Amino acid sequence: MRADRLVAALLLMQRRGRVTAAELAEELDVSVATARRDLEAMSAAGIPVYPQPGRGGGWALVGGARTDLSGLSANEAQALFLLVGPAAAASGDAKAALNKLLRALPQTFRADAEAAADATMVDPTPWGDRDRDRPELVDRLQAAVVRRRRVRLTYTNGARERTERVVDPWGLVDKDDTWYLIAGTERGRRTFRVDRIAAAEQTGETAERPDDFALATAWQEVVGDVERKRSRTWATVLVEARYLDVLRDRFGRHCHPDGENADGRARVRLGAPTPLDLARNLAGWGALVEVLEPTFVQAELARIGAELSDRYAGVRAHGDDRHPSLDTGWRSSSSGAGEEPRVMPPRQAPERAPGTR
């Protein structure tokens, strides 16, 4: 019998305790006659399986013998299933792998592992966005990484210059639904955005990879370099404390609270690539944010304000031109899950928003 069928049959017997030839045939997708021959071959080869005739009979392992292929502790099994379980919903291969591993686990671990696999679901699509498909190139590049094969890339860089180069693929990273390839080149380690790769073909040559290379460590170094470039300009601003979380959400790791001002407003350090980037992000806040320094960010804000003032001088919203939110109290959910109109008569405070408690 085939080795993979032998392992699958053993694991199934470990999980169920006893199986019939029909059950084994259905599980292994073979005929009942083939399943019966496999069981007889296992017994003849010295594997401790024996038949139990009569109603409710079948085949079982002698004395509950086990072939534990996992070597996992209970906590390790739960951690693995919590991590991989969400992927199984979208991948047939992942689901099959989890099922096989589940059969290999000791009986005492199995219930918790099954519960862990179903405990979490991952929906990577942001609210209001379209479903995103995994790029076809990712599978091709992953195969090259696993097989240690060099790849010839046709790549367009940020300056829209197209080049062709041969690289040693070391690993792939998915960050916020954008894929990156970390690879070795003649000039050392480089990072390529997969969506800028026009073509990728294996050359047949063996790729070289440093013995001490660790993908997670390399990626953290890449992230550190990128984030430093994204925060070359810093400004100190004042904002009411109640808006601090909104600033944190907008600027992420480039938002550093720095105490409180004498008037009770929060002092915050904000970073961005350039003064113009900072000014553009802060212009929409109007007078809610006061920039204390540097002066070149203040100057950019003044310039943007003057441009807007010149463009829209004399424009007034009235009558039918007013935005619905000015009349109905439209409230946008911060989660993005939906919007709820808070309708109220003009000049009259609302008693309660419809649909709330």
C-alpha positions as CSV (number, residue, x, y, z in Angstrom):
1,M,0.0,0.0,0.0
2,R,1.1,3.6,-0.5
3,A,2.9,5.2,2.4
4,D,0.5,8.2,2.5
5,R,-2.5,5.9,2.7
6,L,-0.8,3.9,5.5
7,V,-0.2,7.1,7.6
8,A,-3.8,8.3,6.9
9,A,-5.3,5.0,7.9
10,L,-3.3,4.9,11.1
11,L,-4.3,8.4,12.0
12,L,-7.9,7.7,11.3
13,M,-7.8,4.7,13.6
14,Q,-6.2,6.7,16.3
15,R,-8.9,9.3,16.1
16,R,-11.9,7.0,15.9
17,G,-10.6,4.0,17.8
18,R,-12.3,1.6,15.3
19,V,-13.0,1.9,11.6
20,T,-14.7,-0.3,9.0
21,A,-13.3,-0.9,5.5
22,A,-16.2,1.2,4.1
23,E,-15.4,4.2,6.4
24,L,-11.7,3.9,5.5
25,A,-12.5,3.8,1.8
26,E,-14.7,6.9,2.0
27,E,-12.0,8.8,4.0
28,L,-9.1,7.8,1.6
29,D,-11.2,8.0,-1.6
30,V,-10.5,4.4,-2.6
31,S,-12.7,1.4,-3.2
32,V,-13.9,-0.7,-0.2
33,A,-11.9,-3.7,-1.7
34,T,-8.7,-1.5,-1.7
35,A,-9.3,-0.3,1.8
36,R,-9.8,-3.9,3.0
37,R,-6.6,-5.0,1.3
38,D,-4.7,-2.1,2.9
39,L,-5.9,-3.1,6.4
40,E,-4.9,-6.7,5.8
41,A,-1.5,-5.6,4.4
42,M,-0.9,-3.5,7.5
43,S,-1.7,-6.5,9.8
44,A,0.5,-8.8,7.7
45,A,3.3,-6.3,7.9
46,G,3.3,-6.4,11.7
47,I,1.4,-3.2,12.4
48,P,-0.7,-3.9,15.5
49,V,-4.2,-3.7,13.9
50,Y,-6.8,-6.5,14.2
51,P,-10.3,-7.1,12.9
52,Q,-13.4,-7.3,15.1
53,P,-16.1,-9.4,13.4
54,G,-19.8,-9.1,13.8
55,R,-22.2,-6.2,14.3
56,G,-20.5,-3.0,15.3
57,G,-17.1,-4.6,14.4
58,G,-14.3,-3.1,12.3
59,W,-10.6,-2.7,12.6
60,A,-8.7,-1.2,15.6
61,L,-5.2,-0.8,16.9
62,V,-4.2,-3.4,19.5
63,G,-4.3,-2.0,23.0
64,G,-4.9,1.5,21.7
65,A,-1.4,1.7,20.2
66,R,-0.5,5.2,18.9
67,T,1.7,6.7,16.3
68,D,1.8,10.4,17.4
69,L,3.2,12.3,14.5
70,S,2.8,15.8,16.0
71,G,4.9,16.0,19.2
72,L,2.9,19.1,20.2
73,S,2.0,20.2,23.7
74,A,-1.6,21.2,24.4
75,N,-0.7,24.9,24.3
76,E,1.3,24.5,21.1
77,A,-1.6,22.7,19.4
78,Q,-4.1,25.4,20.4
79,A,-1.7,28.2,19.2
80,L,-1.2,26.5,15.9
81,F,-4.9,26.0,15.3
82,L,-5.7,29.6,16.3
83,L,-3.2,30.9,13.8
84,V,-3.9,28.6,10.9
85,G,-7.6,28.0,11.4
86,P,-8.8,31.2,9.8
87,A,-6.8,30.5,6.7
88,A,-8.4,27.1,6.3
89,A,-11.7,28.7,5.3
90,A,-10.2,30.1,2.2
91,S,-7.7,27.4,1.3
92,G,-8.5,23.7,0.6
93,D,-4.9,22.7,1.2
94,A,-4.8,24.4,4.6
95,K,-8.0,22.7,5.6
96,A,-6.7,19.3,4.5
97,A,-3.5,19.9,6.4
98,L,-5.4,20.9,9.6
99,N,-7.6,17.8,9.4
100,K,-4.5,15.6,9.1
101,L,-2.8,17.2,12.0
102,L,-5.9,17.0,14.0
103,R,-6.0,13.3,13.6
104,A,-2.3,13.1,14.7
105,L,-3.0,14.9,18.0
106,P,-3.6,12.9,21.2
107,Q,-7.3,12.6,22.1
108,T,-6.9,14.9,25.1
109,F,-5.7,17.8,22.9
110,R,-8.2,17.3,20.1
111,A,-11.3,19.1,21.4
112,D,-9.5,22.3,22.3
113,A,-7.6,22.3,19.0
114,E,-10.9,21.9,17.1
115,A,-12.4,24.8,19.1
116,A,-9.4,27.0,18.4
117,A,-9.6,26.4,14.7
118,D,-13.2,27.7,14.6
119,A,-12.6,30.5,17.2
120,T,-11.4,33.2,14.8
121,M,-12.3,34.4,11.3
122,V,-10.2,36.9,9.3
123,D,-11.8,39.3,6.9
124,P,-9.0,41.3,5.3
125,T,-11.2,43.6,3.2
126,P,-11.7,47.1,4.7
127,W,-15.2,48.5,5.0
128,G,-16.4,49.9,1.7
129,D,-13.5,48.3,-0.2
130,R,-13.7,45.6,-2.8
131,D,-12.6,42.0,-2.2
132,R,-8.9,41.6,-3.0
133,D,-7.5,38.6,-4.7
134,R,-4.0,37.3,-3.9
135,P,-1.7,38.2,-6.8
136,E,-0.9,35.3,-9.1
137,L,2.8,36.2,-9.0
138,V,2.9,35.5,-5.2
139,D,2.4,31.7,-5.8
140,R,5.1,31.7,-8.5
141,L,7.6,33.6,-6.2
142,Q,6.8,31.4,-3.2
143,A,7.6,28.3,-5.3
144,A,11.0,29.9,-6.2
145,V,11.7,30.6,-2.5
146,V,10.8,27.1,-1.4
147,R,12.8,25.4,-4.2
148,R,15.7,27.8,-3.9
149,R,15.6,28.9,-7.5
150,R,16.9,32.2,-8.9
151,V,14.3,34.4,-10.6
152,R,14.6,36.9,-13.5
153,L,12.4,39.9,-12.6
154,T,11.1,42.6,-14.9
155,Y,10.6,45.4,-12.4
156,T,9.4,49.0,-12.4
157,N,10.8,51.1,-9.5
158,G,9.2,54.2,-7.8
159,A,10.7,56.5,-10.5
160,R,8.9,54.4,-13.2
161,E,12.2,53.0,-14.5
162,R,11.8,49.5,-15.9
163,T,14.8,47.1,-15.4
164,E,15.5,43.4,-15.7
165,R,17.5,41.7,-13.0
166,V,18.2,38.2,-11.6
167,V,17.7,37.8,-7.9
168,D,17.9,35.2,-5.2
169,P,14.4,35.1,-3.6
170,W,14.6,34.8,0.2
171,G,11.0,35.4,1.4
172,L,7.7,37.1,0.8
173,V,5.8,39.4,3.2
174,D,2.1,40.5,3.1
175,K,1.8,43.9,4.8
176,D,-1.7,45.4,4.7
177,D,-2.6,43.5,1.5
178,T,0.6,44.7,-0.3
179,W,3.1,42.0,-1.0
180,Y,6.9,42.4,-0.9
181,L,9.7,40.2,-2.0
182,I,12.9,40.2,-0.1
183,A,15.8,39.0,-2.3
184,G,19.5,38.9,-2.6
185,T,21.0,40.9,-5.5
186,E,24.5,41.9,-6.7
187,R,24.2,45.0,-4.5
188,G,23.0,43.1,-1.4
189,R,19.6,42.6,0.1
190,R,16.7,44.4,-1.7
191,T,13.0,44.7,-1.2
192,F,10.6,44.6,-4.2
193,R,6.9,45.4,-4.3
194,V,5.2,42.5,-6.0
195,D,2.6,44.8,-7.7
196,R,5.5,46.5,-9.5
197,I,6.9,43.2,-10.9
198,A,5.8,42.8,-14.5
199,A,7.2,39.4,-15.0
200,A,9.0,36.7,-12.9
201,E,10.5,33.5,-14.3
202,Q,12.7,30.9,-12.7
203,T,16.1,30.6,-14.3
204,G,16.8,27.0,-13.2
205,E,19.9,28.2,-11.2
206,T,20.2,27.5,-7.5
207,A,19.5,30.5,-5.4
208,E,22.0,31.4,-2.6
209,R,20.7,32.3,0.8
210,P,22.7,33.3,3.9
211,D,22.7,30.7,6.6
212,D,21.8,33.2,9.2
213,F,18.9,34.8,7.2
214,A,15.7,35.1,9.2
215,L,12.7,36.6,7.3
216,A,11.1,38.2,10.4
217,T,14.3,39.9,11.4
218,A,15.0,41.1,7.8
219,W,11.5,42.5,7.5
220,Q,11.7,44.4,10.8
221,E,14.9,46.1,9.5
222,V,13.0,47.0,6.3
223,V,10.1,48.4,8.3
224,G,12.5,50.4,10.4
225,D,14.2,52.0,7.4
226,V,10.8,52.8,5.7
227,E,9.3,54.3,8.8
228,R,12.4,56.5,9.3
229,K,11.9,57.9,5.8
230,R,8.2,58.4,6.5
231,S,9.0,60.7,9.5
232,R,11.9,62.9,8.4
233,T,9.9,66.0,9.4
234,W,8.5,66.6,12.9
235,A,6.2,69.2,14.2
236,T,4.9,70.0,17.7
237,V,1.2,70.8,17.9
238,L,-1.5,71.5,20.4
239,V,-4.9,69.8,20.3
240,E,-7.8,69.3,22.7
241,A,-7.2,66.0,24.6
242,R,-10.5,64.5,23.3
243,Y,-9.1,64.6,19.8
244,L,-5.8,62.8,20.7
245,D,-7.1,59.4,19.7
246,V,-8.1,60.7,16.3
247,L,-4.6,62.0,15.8
248,R,-3.1,58.7,16.9
249,D,-5.4,56.9,14.4
250,R,-4.3,59.2,11.6
251,F,-0.5,59.3,12.2
252,G,0.0,55.9,13.8
253,R,3.5,55.3,15.1
254,H,4.4,58.9,14.1
255,C,2.2,60.4,16.8
256,H,3.9,60.9,20.1
257,P,2.0,62.6,23.0
258,D,4.4,65.0,24.8
259,G,2.6,66.2,28.0
260,E,0.0,68.9,28.5
261,N,0.0,72.6,27.8
262,A,-0.9,75.2,30.4
263,D,-4.4,75.6,28.9
264,G,-5.1,71.9,29.2
265,R,-4.5,71.0,25.5
266,A,-2.4,68.0,24.7
267,R,1.1,68.6,23.3
268,V,1.9,66.2,20.5
269,R,4.8,65.4,18.2
270,L,3.8,64.4,14.7
271,G,6.0,63.1,11.9
272,A,5.7,62.9,8.1
273,P,8.1,62.6,5.2
274,T,8.0,66.4,4.3
275,P,6.7,69.7,5.7
276,L,4.1,69.7,2.9
277,D,2.9,66.2,3.9
278,L,2.4,67.4,7.5
279,A,0.6,70.6,6.4
280,R,-1.7,68.6,4.1
281,N,-2.7,66.3,6.9
282,L,-3.3,69.1,9.4
283,A,-5.0,71.6,7.1
284,G,-8.4,69.8,7.4
285,W,-8.3,70.2,11.2
286,G,-8.6,74.0,10.8
287,A,-8.2,75.8,14.2
288,L,-8.6,72.6,16.1
289,V,-4.9,72.0,15.8
290,E,-2.3,74.7,16.5
291,V,1.3,74.1,15.2
292,L,3.9,75.5,17.6
293,E,6.9,74.6,15.5
294,P,8.7,74.4,13.1
295,T,8.0,77.6,11.1
296,F,8.3,75.9,7.7
297,V,5.3,73.7,8.5
298,Q,3.4,76.8,9.7
299,A,4.3,78.5,6.4
300,E,3.0,75.6,4.4
301,L,-0.3,75.7,6.3
302,A,-0.5,79.5,5.7
303,R,0.1,78.9,2.0
304,I,-2.6,76.2,1.7
305,G,-5.0,78.4,3.6
306,A,-4.4,81.3,1.3
307,E,-4.9,79.1,-1.8
308,L,-8.3,77.8,-0.4
309,S,-9.4,81.3,0.6
310,D,-8.6,82.6,-2.9
311,R,-10.3,79.7,-4.6
312,Y,-13.5,79.8,-2.6
313,A,-13.8,83.5,-1.7
314,G,-17.4,84.6,-1.7
315,V,-18.9,81.1,-1.8
316,R,-21.6,80.5,0.8
317,A,-23.7,77.4,1.3
318,H,-27.4,78.0,1.7
319,G,-30.7,76.6,0.8
320,D,-30.5,73.4,-1.4
321,D,-26.7,73.7,-1.5
322,R,-26.3,72.8,2.1
323,H,-24.8,69.3,2.8
324,P,-27.4,66.9,4.3
325,S,-25.3,66.5,7.5
326,L,-25.9,70.2,8.2
327,D,-29.6,69.7,8.3
328,T,-30.1,66.1,9.6
329,G,-27.2,65.6,12.0
330,W,-25.8,62.8,9.9
331,R,-23.5,60.7,12.0
332,S,-20.7,58.6,10.5
333,S,-19.8,55.5,12.5
334,S,-16.1,55.5,13.4
335,S,-15.9,51.8,12.8
336,G,-17.0,52.2,9.1
337,A,-19.6,49.6,9.6
338,G,-22.3,51.9,8.5
339,E,-23.9,55.3,8.9
340,E,-26.9,56.2,11.0
341,P,-29.0,59.3,10.3
342,R,-29.8,61.3,13.4
343,V,-32.8,63.3,12.1
344,M,-34.0,66.4,14.0
345,P,-36.2,69.4,13.2
346,P,-34.3,72.6,12.7
347,R,-33.5,74.5,15.9
348,Q,-34.8,71.7,18.1
349,A,-32.6,69.3,20.1
350,P,-33.1,65.6,19.4
351,E,-34.6,63.4,22.1
352,R,-33.0,60.2,20.9
353,A,-31.5,59.0,17.6
354,P,-33.7,56.5,15.8
355,G,-32.7,52.9,16.5
356,T,-30.7,53.6,19.6
357,R,-31.3,52.7,23.2
